[in-house]
Amino acid sequence: MKIAFVSDVVYPWVKGGMESIEYEEAKELAKSNEVHMFCMRFNGMEKEFVKGGIHYHAFPDANEDSFYTNGRRSTKEAARFSLGLKNMFGYKFDVVQANLFPVMHIPIVKLYCRLNKAKLILDVAEVWNREYWNGYTGRLKGSLAYRYNLKALQNADFYIANSTATENELLKLGISKHRIEVLSPFLDKKLISSMHTVKKSKQIITSGRLIKEKRLDKFIEIMSKVIERVPDARASIIGRGPEKEALEMTIHKYGLDKRIKIREPFKSKRALYKAIKSSSAMLQMSEREGLSEITIESIALGTPVLLPSYTPIPKEVKEMCTVADEKELPKILEDTIKGDRGGARIKNRKNLERYYTSNIEKYYIRILERIRAGGRP
């Protein structure tokens, strides 16, 4: 079978959760299928190449920093990616799996599928309502984007939702449950198992793109209170993004330049995992998350995750974490660092099973069978 993945950003050139999941799916499927990836071209990429059994088609050139304008995804970059997909029309695929975001490209993908009789799978991480779109890009643009998004979501042959929360949003739009699979396989069980036990440091860690929605200002505020109580505690923020300078200024305002560090993403998954595993806990303050792969990785590595009560992280992930009111977080982190009973704990580790990459093949066999059956169970 010939399968095309379509996503503007692609792992490991852009190290995000959705990108890592798509990469693992494509890599696994490439073992027994012809798999292509249509994406934008980042530094270090050729226009056409094969890596890990995946045939890459990278058009047009991209700079990750230009993807955001005033903290919002750039419409211009989304349009450039959409136009670059003209290269797809020179190939014949049986199945096209397209990342829904940044939405603008979906009509072109649908046109390709209609002309080539290819089946379309939409990979959906989040479904934004009208209020969220209005807050994200303004009332007028938000209303237009909301309607455009709704239309883009309709009439795919199948949908992959990254969580039950996303599945529920799709069901609200009238999409049949038989055409949706909840699937987020990204954990390498062998790599997780190979990480040796290390002594926990007094470090609290977080990781993600440095954007306002991740509420890293709150992370810094809470860590300032923790450090008041545990003077030798420290924190590490791993990521890059448009809010870096503002966050550095906030850290300096608290006088914590030596205690809270912002560092670039690690070059290897093993290095990231070592940093997570050696930390006392992970604190995730984000108000916008589709799944939060980094939270799941932390749990798998034995490092508890602490979440505020407003967290949008889906139920099946939240069940493995410690969730508390924001004002309670500094004390819980203090107890965690000290090893006291009131600290963060890992729960329901059985929930991890659904995220292992070893399950990809069986899930896709089922998905393709359901597509051939027209979405019937």
SEPAKE-358556 format. One line per field, with one value per residue (C-alpha): chain; y negated, z negated, x negated; residue number from 1. Coordinates in steps of 0.001 Angstrom, whole numbers. Layout:
chain	c(A, ...) .
v	c(Y, ...) .
w	c(Z, ...) .
u	c(X, ...) .
resi	c(NUM, ...) .
# end
This chain:
chain	c(A, A, A, A, A, A, A, A, A, A, A, A, A, A, A, A, A, A, A, A, A, A, A, A, A, A, A, A, A, A, A, A, A, A, A, A, A, A, A, A, A, A, A, A, A, A, A, A, A, A, A, A, A, A, A, A, A, A, A, A, A, A, A, A, A, A, A, A, A, A, A, A, A, A, A, A, A, A, A, A, A, A, A, A, A, A, A, A, A, A, A, A, A, A, A, A, A, A, A, A, A, A, A, A, A, A, A, A, A, A, A, A, A, A, A, A, A, A, A, A, A, A, A, A, A, A, A, A, A, A, A, A, A, A, A, A, A, A, A, A, A, A, A, A, A, A, A, A, A, A, A, A, A, A, A, A, A, A, A, A, A, A, A, A, A, A, A, A, A, A, A, A, A, A, A, A, A, A, A, A, A, A, A, A, A, A, A, A, A, A, A, A, A, A, A, A, A, A, A, A, A, A, A, A, A, A, A, A, A, A, A, A, A, A, A, A, A, A, A, A, A, A, A, A, A, A, A, A, A, A, A, A, A, A, A, A, A, A, A, A, A, A, A, A, A, A, A, A, A, A, A, A, A, A, A, A, A, A, A, A, A, A, A, A, A, A, A, A, A, A, A, A, A, A, A, A, A, A, A, A, A, A, A, A, A, A, A, A, A, A, A, A, A, A, A, A, A, A, A, A, A, A, A, A, A, A, A, A, A, A, A, A, A, A, A, A, A, A, A, A, A, A, A, A, A, A, A, A, A, A, A, A, A, A, A, A, A, A, A, A, A, A, A, A, A, A, A, A, A, A, A, A, A, A, A, A, A, A, A, A, A, A, A, A, A, A, A, A, A, A, A, A, A, A, A, A, A) .
v	c(0, -3564, -5970, -9723, -11701, -15456, -17838, -21259, -20495, -17203, -15363, -15501, -18849, -20223, -18443, -18530, -15900, -15602, -15489, -12657, -10601, -11018, -10109, -6891, -5944, -6637, -4805, -1711, -1638, -2038, 1432, 3032, 174, -2594, -5703, -9338, -12499, -15901, -18716, -22032, -22123, -22954, -23549, -20434, -18889, -18191, -18740, -15039, -12238, -8905, -8452, -5586, -4077, -7267, -9207, -12928, -15722, -19016, -22124, -25058, -26274, -27080, -28672, -27514, -31000, -32490, -30179, -32578, -36241, -37959, -34533, -33264, -30825, -32655, -32591, -33337, -30211, -28092, -29432, -28726, -25134, -24698, -25900, -23583, -20590, -20853, -18359, -15669, -15612, -13900, -10774, -8166, -7128, -4742, -6561, -10119, -10924, -14689, -16647, -18916, -21849, -24514, -23777, -25947, -23029, -20610, -21625, -20910, -17500, -16765, -17748, -15365, -12516, -13154, -13220, -10156, -8138, -8054, -7539, -10514, -10166, -13395, -13429, -15650, -16859, -19567, -20889, -24609, -26144, -29581, -31267, -29895, -31016, -34498, -34725, -33394, -35663, -38273, -38196, -38764, -36534, -34058, -33672, -33079, -30650, -28754, -28241, -27312, -24811, -23210, -22744, -21318, -18744, -17350, -14443, -12657, -8875, -8417, -10385, -9715, -11545, -11835, -11550, -10757, -14504, -15184, -12232, -13751, -17078, -15256, -13406, -16761, -17748, -14743, -12540, -8857, -7091, -4205, -6569, -7651, -5864, -7223, -6654, -8286, -5755, -7432, -5684, -3413, -716, 521, -2974, -3647, -329, -1028, -4221, -3327, -4348, -7609, -9580, -12245, -15801, -18764, -19894, -20550, -20311, -21359, -21136, -22566, -25399, -28805, -30364, -32175, -29235, -27086, -29478, -29342, -32656, -30697, -27989, -30619, -32208, -28859, -27889, -31191, -30113, -26625, -28034, -30267, -27088, -24902, -27272, -24675, -23684, -24580, -24432, -23717, -24948, -23055, -24576, -27393, -29898, -33534, -34011, -33214, -36810, -37688, -34589, -35412, -38887, -37341, -35019, -37990, -39998, -37261, -37218, -33536, -33620, -30967, -28794, -28703, -28001, -27978, -25583, -24530, -21179, -18204, -16756, -13225, -11598, -9763, -13045, -14455, -11301, -11442, -15002, -14003, -10848, -12695, -15378, -15241, -16141, -17722, -20734, -21353, -24639, -24751, -25921, -24443, -20796, -18175, -15217, -16314, -13615, -14992, -14284, -10666, -10279, -11600, -9103, -6247, -7284, -7293, -11057, -12253, -15047, -17826, -19600, -22561, -21878, -23878, -21624, -20722, -17507, -14628, -12389, -9265, -11194, -13274, -10061, -9190, -12574, -14583, -17350, -20204, -23776, -26276, -27682, -24168, -23451, -25063, -22971, -19753, -20435, -21167, -17832, -16065, -17426, -16518, -13072, -13791, -12045, -15028, -14981, -14215, -10564, -8436, -6690, -4263, -3270, -742, -3699, -3848, -757, -2625, -4895, -2289, -2248, 1558, 1293, -798, 2040, 3661, 292, -565, 2846, 2162, -1416, -332, 2478, -21, -2438, 364, 1156, -2456, -3360, -517, 1378) .
w	c(0, 763, -2121, -2303, -5526, -5248, -7956, -7746, -10643, -10942, -13587, -14440, -12716, -14808, -18160, -19186, -20515, -17439, -15172, -17166, -17006, -13225, -12823, -14821, -12837, -9496, -10490, -11630, -8569, -6266, -7310, -5198, -3017, -774, -2961, -1910, -4046, -2583, -4809, -4860, -4458, -7615, -8144, -7341, -5051, -1339, 877, 1635, -420, -2142, -5869, -8092, -5142, -4713, -1422, -2299, -16, -1707, -67, -605, -2790, -6388, -9509, -12726, -14254, -11420, -12220, -14920, -14600, -17944, -19536, -16969, -14114, -10881, -8194, -5613, -6506, -6416, -2927, -1732, -2960, -1223, 2106, 1706, 1739, 5517, 5501, 4196, 7482, 9220, 7088, 6667, 3103, 1651, -1689, -2743, -6443, -6997, -10171, -10535, -11751, -10390, -8522, -5425, -3450, -3976, -871, 1317, -317, 191, 3857, 4283, 2668, 4812, 8070, 7169, 5330, 2232, -1259, -3615, -7299, -9322, -12291, -14910, -18054, -19079, -18054, -18823, -19499, -18291, -21572, -21405, -17796, -18694, -21580, -19444, -16416, -17124, -16670, -12903, -11888, -14605, -13262, -9723, -10961, -13023, -9999, -7788, -10417, -10670, -6904, -6792, -9429, -7449, -4982, -5731, -5408, -8893, -11900, -14320, -17610, -20021, -23116, -24261, -24842, -21156, -20180, -22182, -20352, -17007, -18131, -18957, -15316, -14202, -13128, -13616, -16421, -14007, -11902, -14829, -16433, -19563, -18847, -20125, -19874, -20549, -23507, -22684, -25338, -24792, -25162, -28305, -29802, -28953, -31034, -34189, -37622, -38723, -41945, -41966, -42050, -43579, -40111, -38858, -35098, -32347, -28579, -25623, -23138, -24746, -23990, -26226, -26357, -28153, -31159, -31908, -33727, -36267, -36361, -37279, -39900, -41580, -41466, -43148, -46114, -46110, -46136, -49099, -51029, -49566, -48804, -46908, -44623, -40955, -37792, -34121, -31262, -28048, -24788, -22296, -21088, -20907, -24677, -25567, -26099, -28198, -30347, -30888, -32054, -34476, -35900, -36350, -38058, -40692, -41076, -40098, -37157, -38840, -39919, -36898, -33510, -30020, -27750, -24124, -23348, -23676, -20507, -21467, -23151, -25500, -26761, -27356, -29172, -31400, -32428, -33170, -35051, -37296, -38238, -41337, -39387, -36264, -36591, -33615, -33868, -30260, -29543, -26029, -25458, -23099, -24828, -26465, -25343, -27659, -30628, -29538, -28980, -32470, -34021, -32033, -33313, -36938, -37451, -38859, -37116, -38927, -37170, -38134, -38509, -35342, -33164, -29752, -29657, -28868, -31558, -30676, -31116, -34083, -35947, -36133, -37628, -40819, -40249, -42721, -43076, -41913, -45414, -46706, -44109, -45886, -49050, -47080, -45142, -48388, -49821, -46590, -46675, -50351, -49850, -52283, -52158, -50699, -47499, -43921, -43095, -39944, -39562, -37121, -35228, -33281, -31195, -29587, -27468, -24796, -24004, -23072, -19446, -19456, -19009, -15801, -13290, -14903, -15209, -11537, -10365, -12193, -10850, -7229, -7628, -8945, -6059, -3541, -5338, -4913, -8584, -9817, -12975) .
u	c(0, -1145, -533, -1193, -1532, -936, -2166, -3811, -6148, -7985, -10047, -12938, -13484, -10616, -10397, -6770, -4395, -2191, -5230, -6834, -3611, -3313, -6965, -6569, -3465, -5141, -8330, -6437, -4159, -7178, -8329, -5596, -4241, -5560, -5330, -5864, -5963, -4982, -6218, -8044, -11818, -13754, -17454, -19468, -16832, -17150, -14122, -13785, -15335, -14694, -15287, -14134, -12271, -10190, -10286, -10399, -9172, -10072, -8563, -8779, -11674, -10713, -12105, -10460, -10764, -8679, -5755, -4577, -3580, -2928, -2654, -101, -600, -1423, 1295, -1386, -3362, -199, 550, -3007, -2738, 625, -792, -3788, -1436, -1123, -4005, -1621, 266, -2649, -2150, 571, 1459, 4028, 4309, 3468, 3145, 3158, 2533, 5582, 3479, 2903, 6165, 5597, 4121, 7016, 9070, 6014, 5571, 9272, 8992, 6049, 7996, 11075, 9074, 7015, 9694, 7477, 8894, 8417, 7547, 7549, 5187, 6856, 5086, 7565, 10969, 11267, 14681, 15776, 14793, 11276, 10818, 12111, 9638, 6810, 7111, 9831, 13607, 13814, 10913, 11869, 15404, 14111, 11445, 14024, 16303, 13349, 12176, 15634, 15808, 12279, 13230, 16149, 16222, 12956, 13054, 11639, 10390, 7554, 8090, 5189, 7405, 10917, 11429, 10752, 12951, 15822, 15431, 15610, 18737, 20364, 19841, 21887, 18977, 19778, 17923, 17244, 15100, 12893, 9950, 8278, 4599, 1401, -1445, -4779, -6430, -9368, -9073, -12626, -14086, -12046, -13183, -16824, -16925, -18816, -17622, -19216, -19196, -16517, -17850, -16023, -15041, -11512, -11260, -8859, -9069, -7173, -7005, -7589, -4204, -1706, 719, -1854, -1583, -5297, -4927, -2864, -5536, -8140, -5871, -5210, -8887, -9810, -7657, -9153, -12692, -11784, -10955, -13716, -16626, -18659, -15770, -16051, -14004, -14581, -12365, -13117, -11957, -12139, -9581, -8473, -8100, -11710, -12842, -9783, -10298, -13966, -12920, -10410, -13059, -15397, -12628, -12364, -16164, -16286, -18714, -20879, -17949, -15636, -17196, -15704, -17502, -17186, -15496, -17823, -19314, -18356, -15379, -17732, -19226, -15731, -14694, -17766, -16889, -13283, -14216, -16682, -14127, -11928, -8795, -7391, -5086, -2773, -836, 387, 3933, 3859, 2943, 4256, 2602, -699, -3121, -5809, -3511, -3086, -6842, -7516, -5086, -6668, -10107, -8971, -8893, -5536, -3655, -1805, 1091, 3290, 7006, 7798, 5628, 7107, 5038, 7456, 8866, 6888, 3601, 4732, 5645, 1921, 934, 1367, 3929, 4385, 5572, 2946, 2372, 1560, -1147, -4162, -3613, -3144, -6350, -8181, -7017, -7974, -11533, -11894, -10369, -7524, -4131, -2306, -4326, -3228, -2622, -2194, 1165, 2807, -340, 1767, 2988, -473, 128, 2110, -847, -3479, -4656, -4620, -821, -922, -613, 2431, 4196, 3634, 4774, 8025, 8285, 7767, 10310, 12874, 12148, 12715, 15978, 17103, 16705, 18926, 17841) .
resi	c(1, 2, 3, 4, 5, 6, 7, 8, 9, 10, 11, 12, 13, 14, 15, 16, 17, 18, 19, 20, 21, 22, 23, 24, 25, 26, 27, 28, 29, 30, 31, 32, 33, 34, 35, 36, 37, 38, 39, 40, 41, 42, 43, 44, 45, 46, 47, 48, 49, 50, 51, 52, 53, 54, 55, 56, 57, 58, 59, 60, 61, 62, 63, 64, 65, 66, 67, 68, 69, 70, 71, 72, 73, 74, 75, 76, 77, 78, 79, 80, 81, 82, 83, 84, 85, 86, 87, 88, 89, 90, 91, 92, 93, 94, 95, 96, 97, 98, 99, 100, 101, 102, 103, 104, 105, 106, 107, 108, 109, 110, 111, 112, 113, 114, 115, 116, 117, 118, 119, 120, 121, 122, 123, 124, 125, 126, 127, 128, 129, 130, 131, 132, 133, 134, 135, 136, 137, 138, 139, 140, 141, 142, 143, 144, 145, 146, 147, 148, 149, 150, 151, 152, 153, 154, 155, 156, 157, 158, 159, 160, 161, 162, 163, 164, 165, 166, 167, 168, 169, 170, 171, 172, 173, 174, 175, 176, 177, 178, 179, 180, 181, 182, 183, 184, 185, 186, 187, 188, 189, 190, 191, 192, 193, 194, 195, 196, 197, 198, 199, 200, 201, 202, 203, 204, 205, 206, 207, 208, 209, 210, 211, 212, 213, 214, 215, 216, 217, 218, 219, 220, 221, 222, 223, 224, 225, 226, 227, 228, 229, 230, 231, 232, 233, 234, 235, 236, 237, 238, 239, 240, 241, 242, 243, 244, 245, 246, 247, 248, 249, 250, 251, 252, 253, 254, 255, 256, 257, 258, 259, 260, 261, 262, 263, 264, 265, 266, 267, 268, 269, 270, 271, 272, 273, 274, 275, 276, 277, 278, 279, 280, 281, 282, 283, 284, 285, 286, 287, 288, 289, 290, 291, 292, 293, 294, 295, 296, 297, 298, 299, 300, 301, 302, 303, 304, 305, 306, 307, 308, 309, 310, 311, 312, 313, 314, 315, 316, 317, 318, 319, 320, 321, 322, 323, 324, 325, 326, 327, 328, 329, 330, 331, 332, 333, 334, 335, 336, 337, 338, 339, 340, 341, 342, 343, 344, 345, 346, 347, 348, 349, 350, 351, 352, 353, 354, 355, 356, 357, 358, 359, 360, 361, 362, 363, 364, 365, 366, 367, 368, 369, 370, 371, 372, 373, 374, 375, 376, 377) .
# end
